[in-house]
Amino acid sequence: MTNAASAAEITVGDSQEYTNITTAIANATDGDTIIVTDGTYTENIVVNKSVTIRSESGPDSTIVQAKSVNAHIFNVTASNVTISGFNVTGATNNSAAIYMHSASSCNISNNLVSGSYAGIYSYNSNDSLIKDNQIGSNTIGLYLRKSTNNTLIDNTMESNTYNFGAYGPNQEHFTHNINTSNQVNGKPLYYLVNQADTQIPLDAGQVYVVSSTNITVKDISISNGYDGVLLAYTNNSRVENVTVSQNDYGVALINSDFNTLDKINANNNTCGIDLENSTDNILTDSTIASGGWDGISLYFSSDRNTINNNTIISGGCDGIYIDNSDDNILSSNTITGNPESGIDLYQSANNDIINNIITNNTYHGIYLNESSYNTLTNNNASENSQNGIYLYNSSDYNTLTDNIASENDHGIYLSSSNNNTLRENTATNNTLQGIYLNVSTYNTLTDNNASENLWDGIYLYNSSDYNTLTGNTANHNPNSVEIGSISIDNTVSPNDLTTGNGNGIYLEDSNDNTLDSNTANYNQYNGIYLCGLSDHNTLNDNNAIENYRGIYLSGSNNNILTENNASENNYGIRLSYSNNNTLTGNIANSNQNSADVKALSLDNEVISTGIFFVEPSGISLLESDNNTLTDNAANYNSHAGIYVESSADNNLVSNTASYSTGNYMMDLSVELNAVINRDAISTSSYGIVFSGSANSTSTGDRSIGNDYEFRSISSNNIAVDKLILNDKSAQVSFVTDERLIQLNGTETNPYSLSGKANVNGYITMSTESIAPDIALSFPDNIITKFSYSDSGMSSSGESSIALYKLNNSSWVKVPNATLNTNGDYVSANLTEFGTFGLFKDPEPESSGDGSSLMARIRSEGTITDIPVGNDGEITGDTVVKSSDSTSTLTLYKGTKAVDLNGDPVSKIIVTTPASLPADTPREVVESGLYFDFGPDGTTFSQDVMITLDFNPEEFEGRAPVIYAYTSEEGWVALETTVDWENGRATAMINHFSLYALFGTDAEDVQDTSVELASEDVSSPTAVEEDTPTEDDDNSGYVAGIIGILIILGAVIIVVKNQKDKEGL
């Protein structure tokens, strides 16, 4: 403090030493008094010394006006300053008429303060006296910020936008001495500090309650305050039936807990109701309208508050804004017409938002920004301009249940928000998506209704990964569910995605997703659509029925489709430019509509046989490679069951493609070549079609009831294996070349084969060049296998199976056909094509047709496995017997047996045929000593031994000779060794045929005798039917024993060169 003895008095005026206050202060010292005479002074004054500045005559005649509207008029930065008796005006641009900054113990009195942004503004200034000032027509009248223990007496604040305010971050900043002598708009300013159990009188102009408890503010109307009603550090108080209008803050709570705000009418305040660091309060039944900022705001850990049954209309920003505040309950509020969002949470958690109506807001209905673990239940967030409910920027682990988000841009929008649960929400009739996830992962969407939106029902976009969609309904959208832009590992199961004007499920450039048990029916485009490198997805047990396409993959690879139903669409399952996909157990039946006509053009000439219909099919592949189709059903489709076009390295296994209807129309918009007549194009039906394709397989597929069961055109190296072509399981195997190949199968044929029984129906195979007038090189033959089932078939019946071709009305045996009973097929190198059938011998009958002799004796045939190594060689000496043991075949270790195709033989057939060639002597027929060995055409790498046992008495005077029959030379005698004592004839052979034992004249027989040894000699062990044996010690015992027999001696008769000899 300046010593009083040194104080001086300085006068300012026109005729004085100092003409302005600024100069006087510059020449003053602490403790001086500056007296200002009447007049108008235009300046911005910095008071940086502890001086007294007072007018000579008072404020009516001493005016200080701002030289710059951007600066304070009196800027007090020193303590112990007195400013008194001035009319201070004109600091309009965010400045104050009298401003104290870090100044203490000042005296501001008897001033008229007007026309400025702030009249008197104290910042961080304490212990001052502000008295007898008239403060009017400012934006802010008198404001105490971060200031403590100031005293206000007899100040009049009127016609300011905001008359009075006090604020600071600490409790001390609200501790002042302010009595009711201070007036605001002619009413007392009630400023209570450390009070309890009282009610504010009804004549209050503004109310501040500080550090108090059980205070009631009731039935009053307050306007034009910085705060209409402020509770600071005040608990268990009540504000009820209060109208606050045109305040900066209508009602404010700062660090105040357990208070009740009830029936507040807050109109045209910047912020209607504001809570800062205030907990456990109740805000209910209030109306907040036409504010400039937020209707209700909670800041800075304002936790556990209940905001219930309030109406917030046409606010300046958000209806309710919650910032860094947790565990609040917002329920049954109506929030409409706000310029930003209805409810806005920022960095807030564990809030319950329940039963609110949030409509017609300019931004979002409910907006969560960096806010997690909140619960949104049964809210109506509809008719907002942007999003109904918007979770943004790491708003995680929120639960949204039973909300309505309709008629917005997006119904529910998650952006960069994870692990949220959306359950039983309705997001319909939105102008964009119903539910939209953008860069959002691990969210669960269950039982939501996202129907009738103008874009997508549910859209997962831009790396929205690991989400689960279950039980949702998304109908009548362009895309019911869309997953796009590298969104991976989502699970969509099971959802109702029907009746859309686009796609049921749409994946674009999205991988490793699981689509399971969804219903995607009645969509205008595709039930399920994967495109743009949507790879490694799994589609299981989905229904895609009555769409334009059931399931469509375009440019998508390595997907797995299992047990889906893609029936009754225009197109069932289609793969286009899609590779390495696996289709298993799918159903694609009854897909029918008009078809596209395509033509194969060679040298710009349209070839009639190149016309084909690529659609509609049950399953179709277009330029798609390395796909696997297994156990799929593609039946009752209008064009083809399975259609493969311009595709390679595909595998079809055990599919069914039957009963295609042919009920389709050619696209009338197609322009045809003049050579092609539209009426000439038939609507044939097909089971399986390969067109322009290569290096694929069809294994165990079933195709029956079509006009053509199989069609291959311009398709090279299609390996067809056991294709089933009728209900009797007629099966065919072959490899295609580029010619047109067509097959069909039937169970019956009008022409029978005398003495034979059909095995399993009939197969018609036709071929032709696709361009007859153009030189194309094809082989003349197709190696074909006709398979059968041996179930319930006798060995003799199976061993008699042969392949026949229908020649006009007669069946002709196909030459060089080979029966392979090990593989259950007959193979033939076909050079002529037509209708084929497998026939076998029936049971013996009493008469023949003149072309053959019926056998007198018919024994059951045998089919015996022989031990064969990986190299095809027999691994040990082996004996095979006929069923009656009268014929024996001995094969030696190291021998290799191959059929006509060069394949190793692992089964031996021994049977007595039902008929014999016509030139067979009757004595031979009656003897029954004839046997047929197979498979037909089998050859051996070294000789094997055949023996036929006989009764020596029946051959007395005649020599037994083994004959073999060939179609070219008839019966041909073999070099035969006879053991008379044991009744056995032996010959060596190197291929299979029909064998019989003839008797020749005795004079032609050379007799040689050797005395037999007395001891018994064992013969090689015979192999029982279907039970091969081998020489375990590799000693070749069979050959050794036969050698011993010869050395010990037997009566041996050698018969040579007996061709064309008479029989018995």
Secondary structure, 3 states (H helix, E strand, C coil): CCCHHHCCEEEECCCCCECCHHHHHHCCCCCCEEEECCEEEECCEEECCCCEEEECCCCCCEEEECCCCCCCCEEECCCCCEEECCEEECCCCCCEEEEEECCCCCEEECCEEECCCEEEEEECCCCCEEECCEEECCCEEEEEECCCCCEEECCEEECCCEEEEEECCCHHHHCCEECCCCEECCEEEEEEECCEEEECCCCCCEEEEECCEEEEEECCEEECCCEEEEEECCECCEEECCEEECCCEEEEEECCCCCEEECCEEECCCEEEEEECCCCCEEECCEEECCCCCCEEEECCCCCCEEECCEEECCCCCCEEEECCCCCEEECCEEECCCCCCEEEECCCCCEEECCEEECCCCEEEEEECCCCCEEECCECCCCCCEEEEEECCCCCCEEECCECCCCCEEEEEECCCCCEEECCECCCCCCCCEEEECCCCCEEECCECCCCCCEEEEEECCCCCCEEECCECCCCCEEEEEECCCCCCEECCCECCCCCCEEEEEECCCCCEEECCECCCCCCEEEEEECCCCCCEEECCECCCCCEEEEEECCCCCEEECCECCCCCEEEEEECCCCCEEECCECCCCCCCECEECCEECCEECHHHCEECCCEEEEEECCCCCEEECCECCCCCCEEEEEECCECCEEECCECCCCCCCCCECCCCCCCCCCCHHHCCCCCEEEEEECCEEEEEECCECCCCCEEEEEECCEEEEEEEEECCCCCCEEEEECCCCEEEEEEECCCCCCCCCCEEEEEEEEEEEECCCCCCCCCCCCCEEEEEECCCCCCCHHHHHCCEEEEEECCEEEECCCCEEECCCCEEEEEECCCCEEEEEECCCCCCCCCCCEEECCCCCCCEEEECCECCCCEECCCEEEECCCCCEEEEECCCCEEECCCCCECCEEEEECCCEEECCCCHHHHHHCCEEEEECCCCEEEEEEEEEEECCHHHHCCEEEEEEEEECCCEEEECCEEEECCCCEEEEEEEECCEEEEEEEEHHHCEEECCCCCCCCCCCCCCEECCECCCCCCCCCHHHHHHHHHHHHCCCEEEECCCCCCCCC
